[in-house]
């Protein structure tokens, strides 16, 4: 059976995405993962960020855990939002994810928000 060519020109974004999902298991899996990340971001933005960055890099939780010197269970708990990590653990994970961890101090002065950022060494 010949594969039918599909042109997304003129199709809505929803229809084009549905067509891609119908033809690709990998696309469906990525779409579902990003939906879970969006939901997690509502309750725990740190967990959502860690999970999304790991997914973008194509790393497993075990790979991140090994490189960061922690356990798979610890990474799983962090990404689920069940545990709040300390700064040292976050810094190690950030290095594995090729990022720099910053801490922000925020205050209001005369109705203006001031923020000071510092890298966690």
C-alpha positions as CSV (number, residue, x, y, z in Angstrom):
1,X,0.0,0.0,0.0
2,X,1.4,3.4,-1.0
3,X,2.0,5.9,1.8
4,X,-0.3,8.9,1.4
5,X,1.5,12.2,1.4
6,X,0.1,14.6,4.0
7,X,0.7,18.3,3.8
8,X,0.1,20.3,7.0
9,X,-0.5,23.5,4.9
10,X,-4.0,24.7,5.7
11,X,-4.4,22.3,8.6
12,X,-4.9,23.5,12.1
13,X,-2.1,22.9,14.6
14,X,-4.3,20.4,16.4
15,X,-5.0,18.4,13.2
16,X,-1.4,18.5,12.1
17,X,-0.3,17.2,15.6
18,X,-2.9,14.5,15.5
19,X,-1.7,13.4,12.1
20,X,1.9,13.2,13.4
21,X,0.8,11.3,16.4
22,X,-1.1,8.8,14.3
23,X,2.0,8.1,12.3
24,X,4.7,8.0,15.0
25,X,4.8,6.2,18.3
26,X,7.8,8.3,19.3
27,X,5.9,11.5,18.7
28,X,3.0,10.2,20.8
29,X,5.3,9.3,23.6
30,X,7.0,12.7,23.6
31,X,3.6,14.5,23.4
32,X,2.4,12.5,26.4
33,X,5.6,13.3,28.4
34,X,5.3,17.0,27.7
35,X,1.6,16.9,28.9
36,X,2.7,15.3,32.1
37,X,5.5,17.9,32.5
38,X,3.0,20.8,32.0
39,X,0.8,19.3,34.7
40,X,3.7,18.9,37.1
41,X,4.8,22.5,36.4
42,X,1.6,23.7,38.1
43,X,2.5,22.1,41.4
44,X,6.3,21.8,41.4
45,X,8.2,23.8,38.8
46,X,11.6,22.5,39.9
47,X,10.6,18.9,39.4
48,X,9.1,19.7,36.1
49,X,12.2,21.5,34.9
50,X,14.5,18.6,35.9
51,X,12.2,16.1,34.2
52,X,11.9,18.2,31.0
53,X,15.6,18.8,30.7
54,X,16.5,15.2,31.3
55,X,13.9,14.2,28.6
56,X,15.4,16.8,26.2
57,X,18.9,15.4,26.6
58,X,17.6,11.8,26.2
59,X,18.9,10.7,29.5
60,X,17.4,8.1,31.8
61,X,16.9,8.7,35.5
62,X,19.6,6.1,36.2
63,X,22.1,7.9,34.0
64,X,21.5,11.2,35.7
65,X,21.7,9.5,39.1
66,X,25.0,7.8,38.4
67,X,26.5,11.0,37.0
68,X,25.3,13.1,39.9
69,X,26.4,10.5,42.5
70,X,23.0,9.8,43.8
71,X,20.4,7.0,43.5
72,X,17.8,6.4,40.8
73,X,15.2,6.5,43.6
74,X,16.3,10.0,44.6
75,X,16.0,11.3,41.0
76,X,12.6,9.6,40.7
77,X,11.3,11.2,43.9
78,X,12.7,14.6,42.8
79,X,11.0,14.4,39.4
80,X,7.7,13.3,40.8
81,X,7.6,16.2,43.2
82,X,7.6,13.9,46.2
83,X,10.9,15.3,47.6
84,X,12.6,18.7,47.7
85,X,16.3,18.5,47.1
86,X,19.0,20.4,48.9
87,X,21.1,22.9,47.0
88,X,24.1,20.6,46.7
89,X,22.1,17.8,45.1
90,X,20.5,20.3,42.7
91,X,23.9,21.7,41.8
92,X,25.2,18.2,41.0
93,X,22.1,17.4,38.9
94,X,22.4,20.8,37.1
95,X,26.0,20.0,36.1
96,X,24.8,16.6,34.6
97,X,22.0,18.5,32.8
98,X,24.6,21.0,31.4
99,X,23.1,23.9,33.3
100,X,24.1,26.3,36.1
101,X,22.1,26.5,39.3
102,X,21.2,30.0,40.3
103,X,19.6,31.2,43.5
104,X,17.5,34.3,43.5
105,X,17.0,36.7,46.4
106,X,13.9,38.9,46.0
107,X,12.6,41.9,47.9
108,X,10.2,44.7,47.4
109,X,11.6,48.2,47.8
110,X,9.3,51.2,47.3
111,X,6.8,49.0,45.4
112,X,9.5,47.7,43.0
113,X,10.7,44.1,43.0
114,X,14.4,43.7,43.2
115,X,16.1,40.4,42.5
116,X,19.7,39.4,43.0
117,X,20.9,36.2,41.4
118,X,23.9,34.2,42.5
119,X,25.4,31.0,41.1
120,X,25.6,28.0,43.5
121,X,29.2,26.9,43.5
